[in-house]
Amino acid sequence: MDDLIRRLTTETGIDRAAAEKAVGIIFEFLLREGPADDVQPLLAGLPGADALMQRAGGEGGDAPAGGMMGAGMRMMSAGLTIGQVQSVSRTVLDYARRQVGEETVAKVVSGIPGLAEFV
């Protein structure tokens, strides 16, 4: 997971704390909105995902909107711009593809309405 966080800080210019929070928010979103049978293997293949979700959930509370909008709002509250939200989201999913495989990630993405168009 350190490689992912390092990559995010380098590519997007956000600091480590914001990168960790954003990744945790994305994983929380996938867990909450995605098909459980597909999300569990994805998260199990990403050591450190649970810790990032716990940290992200402990500070942000519930966003006023759910779904992708709520996750995006939480990341912007953590200091990301809308462009950084999209860049971070794409990078996280690319990282997941390399770690757990394209098929696993594709199942999760296709199981969340509208996500494929965003990332």
N, C-alpha and C positions, 0 to 999 in steps of 0.2 A: 504494500500500500504506500510505502514511502516513495517509491518510484513515481506513482501516480501523483502524489501531492507535490513532489518536486517538479514534475512536468507541468502541472497546473500553474505553479507559481512562476515558472520560467515563461510559459507560453502566454499567460493572461495578465501577468503583473500583479496578481493578488497576493496578499501575504499568506503565510502558512495557516494561520488560524482561520482565515476566511475560506481557504481551500478545503481544509478539513471539515468545516461546518457545511459548506456547499455539498461536498461528497456525501456526508451523513444525511443531509436533506434529500438528496437524490435517491439514496438507498431506502430511506424511509418512504418516500413517494412510491418507489417500485414495490415495496412490501405492502403498502396500504392499497395501491390501485391495481397492481398486477395479479395475474392468476397465481394463486399460492403454490400450486404444483410445479410451476415453472420458475417462480421467484426464489423459492427455497434452495434449489440446486445452484442457482446463480450466486446467491449470497454465501452459500456454503463454500463455494470455490474462490471466494475473495476474503482471505484472512485479514482481519481488522475491520471488516464492514460493521460488525455489531458494535464495536467500541465507538466508531464514528457516528453511528445512528444514535447511540445513547447520549453522546455529547451534544449532538445537534438537537435532539429532542428536549434535553434538559434546559436549554436556553431560550429557544424560540417560541415555545408555546404553540397554540393553534393559530394558524393564519386565518384571516377573515374569510378567505375563499379556500375551497378544497381543490383537489386535483392538481393539474399542471399549473394553473394560475396560483394556487396557494403555495406550491413549492417554489415557483418563481419569485413570488412576493417575499417569501422567507429568505431566499438567497439575496435578493436586493436589500432586504433589511440588514443582512450581514455585510453589506458594502459592495456587492457586485452590481455592475451595470447590466442592462438587458442583453447586450452583446456578450458579456462575460458569462451570463447565465447559460446562454445557448452554447458557447464555446466549451464551458466546463461540462455541460451535459453530454455533448458529443464526445469529448475526451474521455469521460467516465465510461460511456458505453463502448468506445473503442478499446479501452483498457480491459473491460469485462470480456469483450470478444476474444482478446488475446489470451486471457486467463482461463475462461470456461468454455469458449467455443462460440462460433457464429450461431449455430442452431439454438443453443440455450438462450442467448440474448434475443434472437429473432422471435422466439416464442413469447418472451416477456413483452417486447416492444409491440408485437402484433396483438397482444392481449389487452393493451391499454389504448382505448380509442383516442385518436389524434396524435399519439406520441410519435409515430413514424414520420409524420409531416414536420414535426418540430426538430427531430434529431436526424 
